[in-house]
Amino acid sequence: MLSLDRVTKVYKVGTFGGKDMVAVRDVSFDINPGEVVSLIGESGSGKTTVGKMILKLIDISGGSISLDGLDVASIHGAGVKRYYRHVQGVFQDPFSSYNPIFKADRVLSLIRSEYFADMARSEWNAKVEAALRAVTLDPDQVLNKFPHQLSGGQLQRLLVARALLLELKILVADEIISMLDASTRIDVLNMLAELKSRGMGILFITHDLSLGNYISEKTVILRRGVVVEMGATDKVFANPTHPYTRMLVSSVPQLHKKWVQIEAELPAPIAGRGGCLFHEMYPLAGRTPEPAADEPTLAKIEEDHFVGCFDLPSEKASLVA
């Protein structure tokens, strides 16, 4: 299991790095084996930053990330290589993951040189073929071809096949279908569902609510680096409670309806006030513990459904420790 506990990322900005910019603040959730967790939010909400911290591409500023109880921040040297045997990422632009002057299957040969150098050629070839067929790729159609000779969907699936060659536990899928056409998207989504059935945990990072609703068991809604709502996907989408979640849900185009102009806005943050960033008052003030200034607090509104604090009737909300 991969666990994030109050993970925070602060960047130094301004002249000589004299100012702090909080990109992610106190993000907590788990990814269990065989579970897809959708991390949803608009551009700039901190989704990719969370993914990069999980992949150790950037350091965390606070909190902790652990894999099966092992603190990821404490992993160094050879331990990083072992970590990447279990945790891999696939990103939005598949073409950026390939060197155009090398054939596409070089991404697979690099895995062999790093992790399976002692494996016999015949055994390796059989392993590669099994991984490719697991992601519905024909080895004869993709091997020994340059990246420009393959489609975006084929390149994405080839990257997933690379991950399958390892003993993968967690896959970070960051907007992996946003650049694909509609007919290819469903193939990739179904492929992820197949990987889930094999026991792989998947963090599905997206700004598209319909895709998250289609594939995930758990949904985490991120706004300005803060979790404003999370829980079982069916409960979050059936009962969107935070106004930001409601705005996202209402903005999803529907095929059976004609286009109409949507006017949606959120209340501006209240600087220097305790409680929720998006409401004028914190209704649970005075209860213990009281949140720090401008720090949303998750409240439990039903089983496996939590929401960033705002004007909920006190009998329906309880603070999460």
Secondary structure, 3 states (H helix, E strand, C coil): CEEEEEEEEEEEECHHHCEEEEEEEEEEEEECCCCEEEEECCCCCCHHHHHHHHCCCCCCCEEEEEECCEEHHHCCCHHHHHHHCCEEEECCCHHHHCCCCCCCCHHHHHHHHHHCCCCCHHHHHHHHHHHHHHCCCCHHHHCCCCHHHCCHHHHHHHHHHHHHCCCCCEEEEECCCCCCCHHHHHHHHHHHHHHHHCCCEEEEEECCHHHHHHHCCEEEEEECCEEEEEEEHHHHHHCCCCHHHHHHHHCCCCCCCCCCCCCCCCCCCCCCCECCCCCCCCCCCCCCCCCCECCCCEEEEECCEEEECCCCCHHHCEECC
